[in-house]
Amino acid sequence: MSNTKQRAKERLKADILNYQFPPGQRLKVDDLAKLYQVGLSPMREAIMALSSEGFVDYKTHLGGFVSNVTRQEFSESVAVAKFLYAQLLQQSEASVSTDGRQKAKVLHYELSVALRNYPLTVSHIDRIEKLFLRYLVTLVAHEPKTISHQLLETTLGVLARYRRLYFLKTGNYGCMIDLNALSKLPGCLRMSDKTQTSKVIALSIQANPQEIEHVFGLVHP
C-alpha cells in the first residue's frame, strides 16, 4: 500500500475509532478525499482495506459504511481471539526469549500506570490500546508472522473498536482490561487446572464482555 493510501487508511481508522464517524454512517469517497487531502483512488482503496479489517461494511453499488456493532461480530471476535491466542501461546511458550518475557513485564507495568490516569481521554485510550496489543503480541511473537498471527491482530483490532466505543458512550474504561489476568498470562499454560487457564486467557483477551453486550444491547434474544 502506498504512503498516500496508508495515510488515508490510518486517518479514517482513527476517526472511526474516535466516533467521528459513528456505526452505520455512509463513507462518501469524495468528501473523505477532500477531508484527508488525497485522491479518489487511494481513498477508495483505503476504505476497501478497512473493510477487510472489519471496520467498514462494503456494500455493492452503495459503497462503504462504518460497521455497526452487532452481537454476532462481537461474540465471534471474542471466540476467535481466544482460540487463536491459546493456540499461539502454546506454540510459542518454549520459544519466547528471556528478553521477550522481560519486555512483557515492562509493558504490563506501563499499562498499569496508563490505566491509572484520570480522567481518561481519547488520547489515553489510544496509548492504552497500543500497550495492550503490544503486551499480548509479545508473548506469542514469531518471525515471520504466520496467517494466524495476522488474523489474531485483526480480530484484536475489532475488539479494540468495541472497547473504544464503550468508553465514548459511557466514559468508563477500567473494567475493559483485567491487569490481574494479564499478569498470569505468561505462565497460565503451566496451571494444573486447565479451566483456570482458559479463564485467564478469556479475561486477558476481553474482560467483562457482558458490559459491552449490555451497553450496546447485544444481548441474546
C-alpha positions in Angstrom: 0.0 0.0 0.0 1.4 3.4 -1.0 2.1 6.1 1.6 -0.9 8.1 0.5 -3.3 5.1 0.8 -1.8 4.1 4.1 -2.1 7.7 5.5 -5.7 7.9 4.4 -6.4 4.5 5.9 -4.9 5.3 9.2 -6.7 8.7 9.5 -10.0 7.2 8.6 -9.5 4.3 11.0 -8.6 6.7 13.8 -11.7 8.8 13.1 -13.9 5.7 13.1 -12.3 4.6 16.4 -12.8 8.0 17.9 -16.5 8.1 16.9 -16.1 10.9 14.3 -18.0 8.5 12.0 -20.5 6.5 14.1 -21.6 3.0 13.3 -23.8 2.8 10.2 -22.7 6.1 8.7 -22.0 6.1 5.0 -18.5 6.9 4.0 -18.6 9.2 0.9 -15.4 8.9 -1.1 -15.5 12.4 -2.4 -16.0 14.0 1.0 -13.3 11.9 2.6 -10.8 12.5 -0.2 -11.2 16.3 0.4 -11.0 15.9 4.2 -7.8 13.9 4.1 -6.4 15.7 1.0 -5.8 12.6 -1.1 -7.1 11.4 -4.5 -10.2 9.5 -5.0 -8.4 6.3 -5.9 -6.3 6.0 -2.8 -9.3 7.0 -0.7 -11.4 4.3 -2.2 -8.7 1.7 -1.7 -8.2 2.8 1.9 -11.9 2.2 2.5 -11.7 -1.2 1.0 -8.6 -2.0 3.2 -10.6 -1.1 6.3 -13.4 -3.4 5.0 -11.1 -6.3 5.2 -10.2 -5.4 8.8 -13.8 -5.3 9.9 -14.1 -1.5 10.4 -16.1 -0.9 7.2 -19.1 -2.8 5.7 -18.7 -2.5 2.0 -22.0 -2.9 0.0 -22.0 -3.4 -3.8 -23.4 -0.3 -5.6 -23.8 1.5 -2.3 -20.2 1.9 -1.1 -18.7 1.7 2.4 -20.5 2.2 5.7 -18.9 2.2 9.2 -19.5 -1.3 10.6 -22.4 -1.5 13.0 -21.9 -3.1 16.4 -23.5 -6.5 16.4 -23.8 -9.4 18.8 -22.6 -11.8 16.2 -19.5 -9.8 15.3 -18.6 -9.2 18.9 -19.2 -12.7 20.2 -17.4 -14.3 17.2 -14.4 -11.9 17.6 -14.1 -12.8 21.2 -14.3 -16.6 20.5 -11.8 -16.4 17.6 -9.3 -14.3 19.5 -9.4 -16.7 22.5 -9.0 -19.7 20.3 -6.1 -18.2 18.3 -4.3 -16.8 21.3 -4.5 -20.1 23.2 -3.1 -21.9 20.2 -0.3 -19.4 19.6 0.6 -19.2 23.3 1.0 -23.0 23.3 3.2 -22.9 20.2 5.4 -20.0 21.5 5.8 -20.9 25.2 9.2 -22.6 24.7 10.5 -20.1 22.1 9.8 -16.8 23.8 13.1 -15.4 24.8 14.1 -14.0 28.2 14.2 -10.6 26.6 10.7 -11.1 25.3 9.4 -12.0 28.8 11.1 -9.0 30.3 9.7 -6.8 27.6 6.2 -8.1 28.5 6.8 -7.3 32.2 7.7 -3.7 31.3 4.7 -3.4 29.0 2.4 -4.7 31.8 3.8 -2.1 34.2 3.4 0.7 31.7 -0.2 -0.5 31.0 -1.0 -0.4 34.7 0.3 3.1 35.0 -1.6 4.2 31.9 -4.8 2.9 33.3 -4.4 5.0 36.5 -4.6 8.2 34.5 -7.6 10.3 35.5 -9.7 11.5 33.9 -9.1 9.2 30.9 -9.2 10.9 27.5 -9.3 9.5 23.9 -5.5 10.0 23.7 -5.1 8.0 26.9 -7.2 5.2 25.4 -5.0 5.3 22.2 -1.9 4.7 24.3 -3.6 2.0 26.5 -4.8 0.1 23.5 -1.3 0.2 21.9 0.3 -1.1 25.1 -2.4 -3.8 25.5 -1.9 -5.1 21.9 1.9 -5.0 22.3 1.8 -7.0 25.5 -0.4 -9.7 24.0 1.6 -9.9 20.8 4.9 -10.0 22.6 4.0 -13.2 24.4 3.2 -15.0 21.1 5.8 -13.3 19.0 7.1 -15.2 15.9 9.1 -14.1 12.9 7.9 -14.1 10.2 4.3 -13.6 11.3 2.0 -16.5 10.3 -1.5 -16.2 9.0 -2.7 -17.0 12.5 -0.8 -14.1 13.9 -2.2 -11.7 11.3 -5.7 -12.9 11.9 -5.3 -12.6 15.7 -4.1 -8.9 15.3 -7.1 -8.1 13.0 -9.5 -9.7 15.4 -8.0 -7.9 18.4 -8.4 -4.7 16.4 -12.1 -5.4 16.1 -12.4 -5.9 19.9 -10.4 -2.6 20.4 -13.1 -0.8 18.4 -15.8 -2.1 20.7 -13.8 -1.0 23.8 -13.3 2.4 22.4 -17.0 2.8 21.6 -17.8 1.6 25.1 -15.6 4.3 26.5 -17.0 7.0 24.3 -20.6 6.0 25.2 -20.0 5.5 29.0 -16.9 7.5 29.9 -15.7 4.3 31.7 -12.8 2.1 30.7 -11.1 0.4 33.6 -13.3 -2.7 33.5 -12.3 -3.4 29.9 -8.8 -4.7 30.8 -8.0 -7.2 33.5 -4.5 -6.5 34.7 -4.6 -9.4 37.2 -5.4 -11.9 34.4 -2.8 -10.3 32.1 -0.1 -10.8 34.8 -0.9 -14.5 34.9 -0.9 -15.0 31.2 2.8 -15.8 30.7 2.6 -18.9 33.0 -1.0 -19.9 32.6 -0.3 -22.9 30.5 1.5 -24.5 33.4 -1.5 -24.2 35.7 -2.8 -27.7 36.8 -6.4 -26.6 36.4 -7.0 -26.2 32.7 -10.3 -24.5 33.3 -8.4 -21.8 35.1 -6.0 -21.5 32.2 -9.0 -20.9 29.8 -10.4 -18.3 32.2 -7.1 -16.4 32.3 -6.9 -16.3 28.5 -10.5 -15.3 28.2 -10.2 -12.4 30.7 -6.9 -11.3 29.1 -8.4 -11.1 25.6 -11.6 -9.3 26.7 -12.5 -8.6 30.3 -16.2 -8.2 31.1 -17.7 -8.8 27.7 -21.1 -8.7 29.2 -20.6 -5.0 29.9 -20.2 -4.3 26.2 -23.2 -6.5 25.4 -25.3 -4.7 27.9 -24.4 -1.2 26.9 -24.9 -1.8 23.2 -27.9 -4.0 23.6 -26.0 -7.0 22.2 -28.0 -9.5 24.4 -29.0 -12.9 23.3 -32.6 -13.0 22.1 
